[in-house]
Amino acid sequence: MVHNLLFYTNYQMKTKILTFLFIAVAMSVFAATEFSCQGQSDPWTPQQLLAPADIAKVLNDPNSPQPIVYCIGMQAIVKGSIDIGPAMKEENLNKLKQKLINLPKKSQIVVYCGCCPFSRCPNVRPAMELLKSMQFTNYKLLNLPQNIKVDWIDKGYPMSE
Amino acid sequence: MRIFALAFALLLLGGSTYTLTAQPTGLERGNMAPEIKLPSLKGDTIALSALKGKFVLIDFWGTWCAPCVEEQSELARLYKKYKQTSFTNGTGFEIYGVAMEAKKPNWEIFVAKNNISWIQVSDLKFWRSPVAKTYNIQELPFNVLIDGKGVIVAKNLHGPDLEKEIGRYLRK
């Protein structure tokens, strides 16, 4: 009877430890995946995200050195930006490549899409990867975390005609 | 003189009754949905108000918006199921699809390829469309359900929640 009780207690302990280990491993895997989705897999660093208010200030100041701004989304909305078309399409990515090919590597370049949040945007990643592969050193992604309406138009930042 | 006084009183009465019954235009449940008048794929202008009498889902979407594209098959199912249905405040179900597109070809190809048979309109102004401002759209997909009088009964419902809401207004 005592032997049975000891065996049962031992069994309970083992089950608890195994359950605990399983939950711990599952949580680590989940956390690692989340981290990878949010940061590691994005081809840009937090320093490469350009605040809309900062570039709006530059675009509104004709005496300020102007960056070259490419729209790699559906429609050029930012004032003075060059419409490339959605970078998810190979023909548009090639178009961007042709625009970039003769530029000095230190050129100040900004790209943006703004269709939807970065996590769902099919255009920002191919464009940023292209800039990286072409070894540009001063390129940024316009930080439009929700979309260009909420983060640019609604804020009254300068728009193309 | 008496006739004028009577007419004036009637006018006042009519005015106050109208004030009591008319819904204000707005974006809240119980408000009259703001008017939309946009060109269809054929180029003719279709007004939302022309659908008065029907139960209408205003679907704001775009071919570039993955969740919107995913939702179209569900909308096709609802359209087929409820098109001829009688509601407590409207007869027949219509979808008024507002495509937040920048260029016509993408939209045209998608609609043809997916046999979308409900109303499709767009001003091809993408996020700059005045409708996005009027309806205070923050992201896509976004939708508004209106009854036969054009009054908003629900906003931004998707999947089973949308059908459940439509079901609440079926005439029994």
Interface residues (C-beta under 8 A of the other chain):
Chain A: G73 M74 Q75 I77 P86 G114 C115 C116 P117 R120 P122 Q146 N147 I148 K149 V150 I153 M159
Chain B: G62 W64 C65 A66 P67 E101 A102 K103 K125 F126 W127 R128 A132 I137 Q138 E139 L140
